[in-house]
Amino acid sequence: MTVAVVQFGGSNCDRDTVQALESLGIEAERVWHEDGLPADVEGIVLPGGFSYGDYLRAGAMAAHSPIMDEVRDAAVAGTPVLGICNGAQIGCEASLTPGAFTTNESARFQCEHVHVRVENADTPWTRQYEEGDVIELPIAHGEGRFEIDDDRLETLEDEGRVLFRYCEADGTVTPEANPNGSKHSIAGVTGEEGDHVAVLMPHPERATLADIGVTDGQGVLEGFRAD
Ligand SMILES: NC(=O)CC[C@H](N)C(=O)O
């Protein structure tokens, strides 16, 4: 079982993600995007960072890297794919997941801990939690505001494809607890090919190692553990 953590020019969370996965006993390796996916790949992370300096739009250039065709084929074939932060932006730009992440309402880079509520606990990324659980995760982004047209938003909601919603510590969804102005306070969604493909803006890999403090993100990365 190898999870490939795809490194683009400007990725900066690839090492942390490998370390976080390995701390959970999940084998992982960094893969430079020009080298393509390893033959034995059984999971893929698009990690956080600033691929290509966030030029054009965050994630827009990495989404056109040739390795993304391999990622798409793997996703279609059922391989779990998780996009974290810049990886979430890449996932949406590559149409693996719906919508887009755009400039925070504050127009500032925001680096803080937030609470998110588990909206659908019946996915590989949330099955460690119960629906309605509130977990604490770090965010660090300038372009994290989830945008989508109203029709597709309704479909996402109806199909239970919202993974996490920003909320207060008691689970109440309020505008104040929405750090970036995301529609419906959405922090993560599942993909077009099924819920084995997902993206989220918060960083579960930064909330995995006990030494760092918060470990609420472990359950998300557990999604790569084979059943
Ligand atoms: N931590 C990250 O992955 C940064 C995300 C992204 N480049 C932004 O600032 O929006």
PDBQT file of the ligand as one rigid body, heavy atoms in Angstrom, charges set to zero:
ROOT
HETATM    1  N1  LIG A 301      -1.624  26.058   2.850  1.00  0.00    +0.000 N 
HETATM    2  C1  LIG A 301      -1.869  26.054   1.583  1.00  0.00    +0.000 C 
HETATM    3  O1  LIG A 301      -1.986  25.004   0.946  1.00  0.00    +0.000 OA
HETATM    4  C2  LIG A 301      -1.960  27.385   0.887  1.00  0.00    +0.000 C 
HETATM    5  C3  LIG A 301      -3.147  27.418  -0.003  1.00  0.00    +0.000 C 
HETATM    6  C4  LIG A 301      -3.155  28.459  -1.102  1.00  0.00    +0.000 C 
HETATM    7  N2  LIG A 301      -1.992  28.498  -1.851  1.00  0.00    +0.000 N 
HETATM    8  C5  LIG A 301      -3.723  29.754  -0.617  1.00  0.00    +0.000 C 
HETATM    9  O2  LIG A 301      -3.046  30.580  -0.061  1.00  0.00    +0.000 OA
HETATM   10  O3  LIG A 301      -4.902  29.916  -0.796  1.00  0.00    +0.000 OA
ENDROOT
TORSDOF 0
